Amino acid sequence: MALSMNGWTAIRYALDPRLRLIKIPGTTRSVRVVRSAAPLFAAFLADWNREMGPRLRLNPGPVDGWNYRNSRLTANLSNHSSGTAVDVRYDILKADHQRHMTDAERKALKKILARYVTDDGHKVLANGYSWHACDEMHTELSQSWQEGRNTTSADVANVIKRLGIDKNGVRPVR
């Protein structure tokens, strides 16, 4: 059983029942991710679409999730291989290790990411705006080098429950 970098089981085929194609609330877009985290990713992406500002809205640009492949930075399987990572708006947020977000967009993203934490404060999502090799388009279930431990399915379930996210990724906006 091959694992992605964050310890989740890699999935070889798009039609595997462990994956789910979920519509992103408030958009015309959908994303294929691991079934157990699909509502969490859909809610996060809906927040992104609503809060990041017009330049980074999801409808006009690309949104991708699962893709069985190696990481661009290591010889390990990418977190995309387990359906635990998404890339958005890479038409603007290019994979060239440069910053493309404005200060206001980074501030909005930090606010969104801060919402997706477990009851004990573990951040379940990490975005590449702050990594040594900048990758602002990329958000994943966090792994040990980012948050001290890998995000587990129990962590995902905890955040889904805590935020009141329904099975379709709709989160009550407070």
SERO-4910 file (N, C-alpha, C, O; in steps of 0.05 Angstrom, whole numbers):
BEGIN
 pado doro    nc1    nc2    nc3   cac1   cac2   cac3    cc1    cc2    cc3    oc1    oc2    oc3
  Met    A     17    -24      0      0      0      0     18     25      0     32     30     20
  Ala    A     17     39    -21     33     64    -24     19     87     -9     -5     89     -9
  Leu    A     36    104      3     25    127     18     35    153      5     57    154     -6
  Ser    A     18    173      7     27    200     -1     43    212     22     46    200     43
  Met    A     54    235     17     73    247     36     60    253     64     75    253     84
  Asn    A     34    256     65     21    261     91     10    236    104     -5    237    123
  Gly    A     18    212     93     11    187    106    -16    175     98    -23    154    108
  Trp    A    -30    188     80    -55    177     70    -50    158     47    -30    160     33
  Thr    A    -68    138     44    -65    118     24    -68    130     -4    -88    144    -10
  Ala    A    -49    124    -22    -50    134    -49    -72    118    -64    -76     95    -59
  Ile    A    -84    132    -83   -106    120    -99    -99    122   -128    -93    144   -138
  Arg    A    -98    100   -142    -88     99   -169   -107    108   -191    -99    117   -212
  Tyr    A   -133    104   -186   -153    108   -208   -175    128   -200   -185    128   -178
  Ala    A   -182    145   -219   -201    166   -214   -229    155   -206   -244    169   -192
  Leu    A   -236    132   -215   -262    121   -208   -262    104   -183   -282     91   -177
  Asp    A   -240    104   -168   -239     89   -143   -260    101   -124   -263    125   -122
  Pro    A   -276     84   -111   -297     93    -93   -287    109    -69   -303    122    -55
  Arg    A   -261    108    -63   -251    125    -41   -249    154    -48   -244    171    -31
  Leu    A   -253    160    -74   -252    188    -83   -281    197    -87   -299    181    -92
  Arg    A   -285    223    -86   -311    235    -91   -307    261   -107   -290    277   -100
  Leu    A   -323    264   -127   -325    289   -142   -346    306   -129   -370    298   -129
  Ile    A   -338    328   -117   -357    344   -101   -358    372   -113   -338    384   -120
  Lys    A   -383    383   -115   -387    410   -125   -379    429   -103   -384    425    -79
  Ile    A   -365    450   -111   -357    471    -92   -380    491    -88   -387    504   -107
  Pro    A   -391    492    -64   -414    510    -59   -408    539    -68   -386    550    -64
  Gly    A   -428    551    -82   -425    579    -91   -410    582   -117   -405    604   -126
  Thr    A   -403    559   -129   -388    560   -155   -401    541   -175   -420    526   -168
  Thr    A   -391    541   -199   -399    521   -219   -378    499   -220   -380    481   -238
  Arg    A   -358    499   -203   -335    481   -204   -339    457   -186   -354    458   -166
  Ser    A   -325    436   -192   -324    411   -176   -295    403   -173   -278    411   -189
  Val    A   -289    387   -153   -262    377   -148   -264    348   -139   -282    341   -123
  Arg    A   -245    331   -148   -243    303   -140   -222    301   -118   -199    307   -122
  Val    A   -232    292    -94   -214    289    -71   -222    264    -55   -242    251    -62
  Val    A   -207    257    -35   -214    233    -19   -241    237     -6   -247    259      5
  Arg    A   -258    217     -7   -286    218      2   -288    229     30   -305    247     35
  Ser    A   -272    220     49   -275    228     77   -270    257     82   -280    269    101
  Ala    A   -254    269     64   -247    298     67   -261    316     47   -257    340     47
  Ala    A   -278    304     30   -291    319      9   -307    343     20   -304    365      9
  Pro    A   -324    339     40   -339    362     51   -320    384     61   -326    408     58
  Leu    A   -298    377     74   -279    396     85   -267    412     62   -266    437     64
  Phe    A   -257    398     41   -245    413     19   -265    430      5   -259    453     -3
  Ala    A   -290    421      2   -310    437    -12   -316    462      4   -319    484     -7
  Ala    A   -318    459     30   -323    483     47   -300    503     46   -304    527     44
  Phe    A   -275    492     48   -252    509     46   -251    524     19   -247    548     18
  Leu    A   -256    510     -3   -256    522    -29   -279    542    -33   -275    563    -46
  Ala    A   -302    537    -20   -324    557    -21   -315    582     -6   -321    604    -15
  Asp    A   -302    578     17   -291    601     32   -271    617     15   -272    641     14
  Trp    A   -253    602      2   -233    614    -16   -247    632    -36   -241    655    -40
  Asn    A   -267    620    -49   -281    634    -71   -295    659    -60   -295    680    -74
  Arg    A   -306    658    -37   -321    680    -25   -303    702    -13   -309    725    -15
  Glu    A   -280    694     -2   -264    712     14   -238    722      1   -226    741     11
  Met    A   -228    709    -19   -202    716    -30   -203    740    -49   -182    750    -57
  Gly    A   -226    748    -57   -229    771    -75   -232    763   -104   -227    740   -111
  Pro    A   -241    781   -120   -249    775   -148   -226    763   -165   -232    746   -182
  Arg    A   -202    771   -161   -180    762   -178   -175    731   -175   -167    719   -194
  Leu    A   -181    720   -151   -176    692   -147   -202    675   -144   -201    652   -134
  Arg    A   -224    686   -153   -249    670   -153   -245    645   -169   -229    644   -188
  Leu    A   -260    624   -163   -255    598   -174   -269    593   -201   -259    578   -218
  Asn    A   -291    606   -207   -306    600   -231   -290    605   -257   -292    588   -275
  Pro    A   -275    626   -260   -261    629   -286   -235    613   -288   -225    611   -310
  Gly    A   -225    602   -266   -199    590   -268   -199    561   -259   -219    550   -251
  Pro    A   -176    548   -262   -173    519   -256   -175    513   -226   -166    528   -209
  Val    A   -186    489   -221   -187    477   -194   -183    447   -198   -198    434   -212
  Asp    A   -162    436   -186   -155    408   -188   -150    395   -161   -141    409   -142
  Gly    A   -156    370   -159   -152    355   -134   -135    330   -140   -111    332   -145
  Trp    A   -148    307   -139   -134    281   -142   -119    279   -168   -129    287   -189
  Asn    A    -94    269   -167    -78    263   -190    -56    244   -180    -39    252   -164
  Tyr    A    -56    219   -190    -35    200   -181     -9    207   -194     -5    203   -218
  Arg    A     10    218   -177     35    227   -188     55    231   -165     47    233   -142
  Asn    A     80    233   -172    101    240   -153    100    270   -147     90    286   -163
  Ser    A    110    278   -124    113    306   -117    132    319   -137    150    307   -147
  Arg    A    127    345   -141    146    360   -158    172    366   -144    192    373   -156
  Leu    A    172    363   -117    196    371   -101    211    348    -89    234    351    -80
  Thr    A    199    324    -88    212    300    -76    207    276    -94    192    278   -114
  Ala    A    218    253    -86    214    228   -100    189    214    -89    182    192    -99
  Asn    A    176    225    -69    152    212    -57    127    218    -73    126    236    -90
  Leu    A    106    202    -68     80    208    -80     69    234    -69     70    239    -45
  Ser    A     59    250    -87     46    275    -80     21    270    -63      9    248    -64
  Asn    A     14    289    -46    -11    287    -31    -35    288    -50    -57    279    -42
  His    A    -32    297    -74    -53    295    -94    -60    266   -100    -83    259   -106
  Ser    A    -40    248    -97    -44    220   -102    -63    206    -83    -76    186    -90
  Ser    A    -67    217    -60    -86    207    -41   -112    223    -40   -130    218    -25
  Gly    A   -113    243    -58   -137    260    -58   -138    279    -35   -160    288    -27
  Thr    A   -115    285    -23   -114    302      1   -100    329     -5    -90    342     14
  Ala    A   -101    338    -30    -90    364    -37   -105    375    -61   -116    360    -77
  Val    A   -107    401    -62   -120    415    -84   -101    437    -94    -86    449    -79
  Asp    A   -103    443   -120    -90    466   -132   -111    483   -145   -129    474   -158
  Val    A   -109    509   -140   -129    528   -151   -115    551   -164    -93    560   -157
  Arg    A   -128    562   -184   -120    586   -198    -91    587   -205    -78    607   -202
  Tyr    A    -80    564   -215    -52    563   -223    -48    578   -249    -25    579   -259
  Asp    A    -68    589   -260    -65    608   -283    -54    635   -272    -41    650   -287
  Ile    A    -59    641   -247    -49    665   -234    -27    658   -213     -7    671   -212
  Leu    A    -32    638   -197    -14    629   -176      4    608   -187      1    584   -181
  Lys    A     23    616   -203     40    598   -219     59    581   -202     66    589   -180
  Ala    A     66    558   -212     84    539   -198    113    547   -205    128    530   -215
  Asp    A    121    571   -199    148    581   -205    163    589   -180    184    603   -182
  His    A    153    582   -156    165    588   -131    167    618   -125    182    627   -108
  Gln    A    150    634   -139    149    663   -134    122    669   -120    103    654   -123
  Arg    A    121    691   -106     96    700    -93     79    714   -114     89    732   -128
  His    A     54    706   -116     36    719   -135     12    731   -121     -3    746   -132
  Met    A      8    723    -95    -14    735    -80     -7    762    -70     17    768    -64
  Thr    A    -26    779    -68    -22    805    -55    -22    801    -25    -29    780    -15
  Asp    A    -13    822    -11    -13    820     19    -42    816     29    -46    801     48
  Ala    A    -61    829     17    -89    826     25    -99    797     20   -114    786     37
  Glu    A    -91    785     -2    -99    758     -8    -86    738     12    -99    720     21
  Arg    A    -61    742     19    -47    725     39    -61    728     66    -64    708     80
  Lys    A    -68    752     73    -82    757     98   -109    743     99   -117    730    119
  Ala    A   -124    744     77   -150    731     75   -146    700     77   -162    687     90
  Leu    A   -126    690     63   -121    661     64   -114    652     92   -123    631    101
  Lys    A    -97    667    106    -90    659    133   -115    659    151   -117    641    168
  Lys    A   -133    677    147   -158    678    162   -175    653    156   -186    641    174
  Ile    A   -176    645    131   -191    622    123   -179    597    136   -192    581    148
  Leu    A   -152    593    132   -139    570    143   -141    567    173   -143    545    183
  Ala    A   -141    590    187   -144    590    216   -170    578    226   -173    570    249
  Arg    A   -190    578    209   -216    567    215   -216    537    216   -232    525    231
  Tyr    A   -199    524    201   -199    495    197   -179    482    216   -158    471    208
  Val    A   -186    483    242   -170    471    263   -187    452    280   -212    455    282
  Thr    A   -174    432    292   -188    414    310   -193    427    337   -184    449    342
  Asp    A   -209    413    353   -215    424    380   -189    429    396   -189    447    413
  Asp    A   -168    413    391   -143    417    406   -123    435    391   -100    437    399
  Gly    A   -132    449    370   -116    469    357    -99    460    333    -83    476    322
  His    A   -101    435    325    -85    425    302    -97    436    276   -120    433    271
  Lys    A    -80    449    261    -88    460    235    -88    438    214    -67    427    208
  Val    A   -112    431    204   -114    408    186   -107    415    157   -101    397    141
  Leu    A   -106    441    150    -99    449    123    -74    467    123    -70    483    142
  Ala    A    -57    463    103    -33    479    100    -32    488     71    -39    473     53
  Asn    A    -24    513     67    -22    524     40      7    532     35     22    539     53
  Gly    A     16    529     10     43    533      2     53    562      1     75    567     -8
  Tyr    A     38    582     10     47    609     10     71    613     28     87    631     24
  Ser    A     73    596     49     94    601     69    117    581     68    134    582     86
  Trp    A    118    563     48    139    543     47    164    554     34    163    575     21
  His    A    186    541     39    212    550     28    211    551     -3    224    568    -15
  Ala    A    195    533    -15    191    534    -44    162    542    -48    144    525    -49
  Cys    A    157    568    -50    130    579    -50    112    565    -71    120    561    -94
  Asp    A     88    557    -63     69    543    -79     41    551    -71     25    535    -61
  Glu    A     34    577    -76     10    589    -66    -16    575    -77    -37    577    -64
  Met    A    -15    563   -100    -38    549   -111    -46    525    -95    -69    515    -98
  His    A    -28    514    -79    -30    487    -67    -39    488    -38    -28    502    -22
  Thr    A    -61    473    -32    -70    469     -4    -73    439      0    -84    425    -17
  Glu    A    -64    430     23    -65    401     29    -72    396     58    -71    414     75
  Leu    A    -80    371     64    -82    363     91    -54    363    103    -36    350     92
  Ser    A    -50    377    124    -23    383    134     -9    357    143    -21    337    149
  Gln    A     17    359    142     34    336    149     53    343    171     55    367    179
  Ser    A     68    324    181     84    327    205    104    351    204    107    365    224
  Trp    A    117    355    182    136    377    181    123    404    182    136    424    189
  Gln    A     97    405    176     82    431    177     70    436    205     72    458    215
  Glu    A     58    415    216     41    419    240     49    400    263     35    399    283
  Gly    A     72    387    261     81    370    283     70    341    281     81    324    294
  Arg    A     49    337    266     38    310    262     21    311    236     12    332    228
  Asn    A     17    287    224      0    286    201    -29    289    209    -37    281    230
  Thr    A    -44    302    191    -73    304    195    -85    277    190    -79    264    170
  Thr    A   -103    268    208   -116    242    206   -145    245    198   -156    267    197
  Ser    A   -157    222    191   -186    223    184   -202    232    209   -223    245    205
  Ala    A   -193    225    233   -207    234    257   -205    265    259   -225    278    268
  Asp    A   -182    277    252   -180    306    252   -199    319    233   -212    338    239
  Val    A   -201    307    209   -219    317    188   -248    316    198   -263    336    196
  Ala    A   -256    293    210   -283    290    220   -288    310    243   -310    321    244
  Asn    A   -268    315    260   -271    334    282   -277    362    271   -294    376    281
  Val    A   -262    371    251   -266    398    239   -292    400    225   -306    420    227
  Ile    A   -300    379    210   -326    379    196   -348    382    217   -366    398    212
  Lys    A   -347    368    239   -367    370    260   -366    397    273   -387    410    277
  Arg    A   -342    406    281   -339    432    295   -350    455    279   -362    474    290
  Leu    A   -345    455    253   -354    477    236   -382    473    225   -393    491    212
  Gly    A   -394    450    230   -422    445    221   -423    442    191   -444    449    178
  Ile    A   -402    431    178   -402    427    149   -419    403    142   -416    382    154
  Asp    A   -438    406    123   -455    384    116   -441    366     95   -418    372     87
  Lys    A   -454    345     87   -441    325     69   -435    336     42   -419    325     27
  Asn    A   -446    359     35   -441    372      9   -422    396     11   -418    410     -8
  Gly    A   -410    399     34   -389    420     38   -401    447     44   -386    467     42
  Val    A   -426    448     52   -438    474     59   -432    479     89   -439    462    106
  Arg    A   -420    502     94   -413    510    121   -430    534    129   -430    553    114
  Pro    A   -443    533    152   -457    557    161   -437    581    163   -417    578    176
  Val    A   -444    603    150   -427    626    151   -436    643    175   -459    651    178
  Arg    A   -416    648    193   -422    663    218   -411    690    217   -414    705    236
***
